[in-house]
Amino acid sequence: MIYLKILQQLSQGKLLTSQELELLLKQELANPYQAEAFNITPKNGLEKISLRSQLFQDVYSKVKDLCHVLKFQDAQQILNNLWKLWLPLAIQLIEEKHQQKRPLIQGILGGQGTGKTTLSTIVCLILEDLDYLTISISIDDLYKTYQERQQLKAIDPRLIWRGPPGTHDINLGIEVLDKLKNIDSNQPILIPRFDKSLENGEGDRIQPGLINRADIVLFEGWFVAGVGT
């Protein structure tokens, strides 16, 4: 497939010809839904494809190494995902960030096991490589503590497992996101973290992370808004 051969050339650091860039653009425009999602048009397409190809070469090695750590080792799938999803999403987030003066908070919505965490982790890496301070927070990090959930379970046995309404600390989530949006604050921000393996698989909070600010925040979960704010 010519498309994959071109991506392999990019991964090897080779410069693309104008004809090869045109072929990549043609491939992009062949899917009108994806082209619209990432604002690719016949008018701006070559400029955007050229930029993406440069960034592809800049981040490919780091993304490939991270994918192997994440047990994602299909070489063709890495090339395809980096070109069609991870990079254009990162570029789109940067464009959104430039349209506002405060940090961008982007929701990533998806069902269990659909790859939200993998997506967030890789996009964070790309954005950090492009000098944007980026963090990822999962809605799982907002689960109430083990002790709090035991008290809930005593009241309503349906709350024996994590997930149902009431098992998340909504106020904590709102507080953390509000602090992340406040660019005028000089106070360190505690980022909640949760370990599902603790308490025999019932999970509990662990030591929070600590940051001073962020340019872009990826907030992923299975019922969070998918639009930037």
C-alpha positions, 0 to 999 in steps of 0.5 A: 500500500503506497500510503503505508510506504510513505509513512515508513519513509517518514519514520526513517527520516526521509524527506517527502516529495511534493507528489508524496505529500499530494498522495497523503492529502488525497488519502486524507480527503478521501474520508470526509468525516475525518477531514472535517473533524481535523479541518483539512480542506483542499485549500489548506490541506498541503500546508497541514499535511506538510506540518504533520509530516514534519512533526511525525518525524520529530516524535515518531521514535518517542511514540514508538518506544512508548507504544512498546511500553504500553504493549502496543507493538503492531508497527503498521498500526503505530504508523497509522494511528500516529498519522491519522489520529494522535498527531492531528488530535494533538495539532487540533488541541494546540490550535484550540489552546491558541484561541484562549488565554487560559489552559485548555481542558479537553474531555475524552469520552469512550467506553471501557477498554476503548483506549482512552488512557492509551490515547491520552498518554500518547497525546500527552507525550506529543504535546510535551515534546512540542513544549506544551505542559500537559497532564492527563486525569482520569475520572477513575482518579476521582473515585472516593476513598476505600473507607468512604465507599465502604460507608456507602456500601453499608447504606446501599449494597448496589454501591459495592463496586466502583462506578455507579453514581455516588462513588465519585467525588464530584466536588473534588473533580470540580475543584481540581479542574477549576484550579487548573483553569485559574492561570493567575494562581501561584499555588501548587495543585494536587492532582488526585490519583487512584490505584485500582489494585489496592484493597483486593481490587476495590482500589483506593486513593494514593499519593496525589501528583503535584503541579504548578500549572498546565497548558492542556489538560486531558480529562478522560472517562466513560461519561465526561464531555468530549468538548474543549472548555 
